[in-house]
Amino acid sequence: MTTSSNGLQGQFHLNGMHKDGDVVLGGLFRTHFFSTYPDLSFTSEPSQPNCHGFDVPGFRQAQTMAFTIDEINRNSNLLPNVALGYSLYDNCVQLGVGFRAALLLVSGQEEQVVLHETCVGTPPVLGIVGDSSSTRSIAISTVLGLYRVPMVSYFATCSCLSDRQKFPSFFRTIPSDAFQVRAMIQILKHFGWTWVGLLIRDDDYGLHAARSFQTDLGPSDGGCLAYTETLPGNNDPAELKRIVDVMKKSTARVVIVFAHEGPMIKLLEEVVRQNVTGLQWIASEVWISATVLQTPRFMPYLGGTLGIAIRRGEMPGLRDFLLQIRPDLHHNNSYGNNMVNQFWEYTFQCRFAPPPAGWVEAGGALCTGQEDLESVDTEFLDVSNLRPEYNVYKAVYALAYALDDMLQCEPGRGPFSGHSCGNLHRLEPWQLLYYLGKVNFTTSFSDQVSFDENGDVLPIYDIMNWQWLPDGRTKVQTVGEVKKSAFKGEELTLDEDKIFWNFESKKPPRSVCSESCPPGTRMARRKGEPECCFDCIPCSEGKISNKTDSMECTSCPEDFWSSPQRDYCVPKKTEFLSYHEPLGIFLTATSLLGTFICIVVLGIFIYHHRTPIVRANNSELSFQLLLSLKLCFLCSLLFIGRPRLWTCQLRHAAFGISFVLCVSCILVKTMVVLAVFKASKPGGEASLKWFGVLQQRGTVLVLTSFQAVICTVWLVSASPVPHKNTKYHSDKIVYELLLGYIGLLAILSFLLAFLARNLPDSFNEAKLITFSMLIFCAVWVAFVPAYISSPGKYADAVEVFAILASSFGLLVALFGPKCYIILLRPERNTRKAIMGRGIKS
């Protein structure tokens, strides 16, 4: 067996924790808050970062990985006969430190690497669990992806890491920010918060979250961003003051923060200084569980905070494992368990002798290594709220199941070149990467773990609420969950009865730029302002909106109109000239009065039918004229009352025929008067033969028949039907024709009567006809503009009035003087008086 050796150009000592195994998994954890930048160049002299501010939760996460590997090694059903080891490093919250640690994990960390057929010594890791930061994960995974080294993060949430082209070997057991943002939008939508502020950290985590909010947030999904502010990386007091001033002046009562607890502490100090209360905070997963913020100083402002938290899990046996850790008194160096030693020093406020340079956090008594962890109050042993730890647990198991699937491959049926399988002694990271993408298992907490094509796990979050108890303590209560399933999509479940609201009303606050537009109005965007800022404009007449926040008002159907509130359509009022209203009653009474008078006059004429004044100018025409006038009075009743099909069809036809009959009789009477006068002159006897009784009847019949033909054609071709509140357009055309024909006859009668006005008869009926036709024409000339300008039922009233007025005009002008003579001046009812040779008045 041949061997060779490669010497590393230099060493870079990091705080770590290690365990040998057949296969070694790497881990990157944050066990310190801060560090000073080390010399990252490869030199011959070892260099080491100065990390300080021990992070107990980060150390517990690292121990969770050690616990998980120990649990797997004890499981005979998973990776039998294979011992897993680990190499865990502290990234000190610095990109340079974490990046160098990752390179050391994949390349080996011994000063001398001895190579036989495979690498012997401390073997490079096959996969890495980490990092906790999106920024560090982006940098590390970019390089690891070139060599297809699997990296499973438990806390990096940037949605950009789902890009398989850039990060082909990256997986994670925490949902991406894309889902976290959508989960927050679901909460905003649930409570009606459409106007929110957003604070982010100036890093990949914050910038990508802001980008997702700007893309996904909208009026239909939750609202608008009132402001987006970036927390300064150097904690500049002036910039923090400006940001808090923006929060204070904004009308947005809800503030979403994507930042770690470090920047949050500085921000809250300024919030406290300016005493900015009345805000509803929404926390991202990185600070919702931060106990460093749950202090009596901050809780008056942060009480009631809602936040997205990583899914909580349970790991039986973890607390017992944590109680068993002990410091390594013999290897207190860069490759020993100095991570445990630093925890020991921090917890028991002691120090080891000699102290490792750059790592001493406490002075005082020397540490013995036999101190009792249960005797101190430390959050390290609190396993009641395991969230990032649960993700670490799932990440380690994902790598273990992938390795187990690879080792169970049957030779000749493998997925690699020539149907080969992976070999324990010749394992390649890219082989594990293949199986990691297909892993699918269920944890002891009954959660299914699998990765999609982007390396993202099936997302699920708990929704947490910071409850400030009366005794001053803080309780972080789970009040719901939001998850995504393959069948139902995103689901939000909230138990509002458990939520603590830090307001006097003990109810959710209102956070809107503009209040919702009620039904009956529409939204009108304000120019130059976000979409959530708008005015509510009432719908115009005839239009409605029956939903809240309607964008447009819709027109009512033709037979409907908008309600006074403009929120629903109501049937249009059926407007017609009713028998029950005063105007209808008056017109009906007038019509009946005219009919009654016609009957009375007809009775008088029948009773005195042998008298000269009745017999003059053909008494038969007088009877026909009275009959037609009676029909004119009665046809006006067809215009009153609810329109029916038969009344619509009959009203104008009856009106036209009645009036044509009336005017035809008047025309014939006029022609008879002229013929009689002409016959009285020498040589004019022949003119009477053309105006006998038959000719008179025939003329009236022909003229009336012509009108009847017009009405028949109209009813057949364009029969009117009743429409609610609608004008009869076809009616107008035919009605003009009816009026035109009647007017032609009336004008002809007027002209003939006018020519005969100076006849020598003492009782000159031509004068009466002239006067009656003048009244008739005047009424109908005035009717046309009045009818056109009258709305609705008043148009019918104008028409009825015109019919009655013209009918009364004809009745009074033609028959009034005759009835006066018959009843009051019977001495004039003689042939001599009529011919001008009797008594003079």
Buried (B, 14 or more C-beta within 10 A) or exposed (E): EEEEEEEBEEBBBBBBBBBEBBBBBBBBBBBBBEBEEBEBEEEEEEBBBBBBBBBBBBBBBBBBBBBBBBBBBEEEEBBEEBBBBBBBBBBBBBBBBBBBBBBBBBEBBEEEBEEEEEBEBBBBBBBBBBBBBBBBBBBBBEBBBEEBBBBBBBBBBBBBBBBEEEBBBBBBBBBBBBBBBBBBBBBBBBBEBBBBBBBBBBBBBBBBBBBBBBEBBBBEEBBBBBBBBBBBEEBEEEBBEEBBEBBBEBEBBBBBBBBBBBBBBBBBBBBBEEEBEEBBBBBBBBBBBBBBBBEEEBBEBBBBBBBBBBBBBBBEEBBEBBEEBEBBBEEBEBBBBBBBBBBBBBBBBBBBEEBBEBBBBBEEEEBEBEBEBEEEEBEBBBBEBBBBBBBBBBBBBBBBBBBBBBBEBEEEEBBBEEEBBBBEEEBBBBBBBBBBBEBEBEBEBEBEBEBEEBBBBBBBBBBBBBBBEEEEEBEBEBBBBBBBEEEEEBEBEBEEEEBBBBBEEEEBBBBBBBEEBBBBBBBEBBEEEBBBBBEBEBBEEBBBBBEEBBEEBBEBEEEBBBBEEBBBBEEBEEEBBBEEBEBBEEBBEBBBEBBEBBEEBBEBBEEBEEBBBBBBBBBBBBBBBBBBBBBBBBBBBBBBBEBEEEBBBBBBBBBBBBBBBBBBBBBBBBBBBBBBBBBBEEEEEEBBEEBEEEBBBEBBEEBBEEBBEBBEEBBEEEEBEBEBBEEBEBBEEBBEBBBEBBBEBBBBBBEBBBBBEEBEBBBBBBBBBBBBBBBBBEBBEEBBEBBEEBEEBBBBBBBBBBBBBBBBBBBBBBBEBBBEBBEEBEEBBBEEBBBEEBEEE
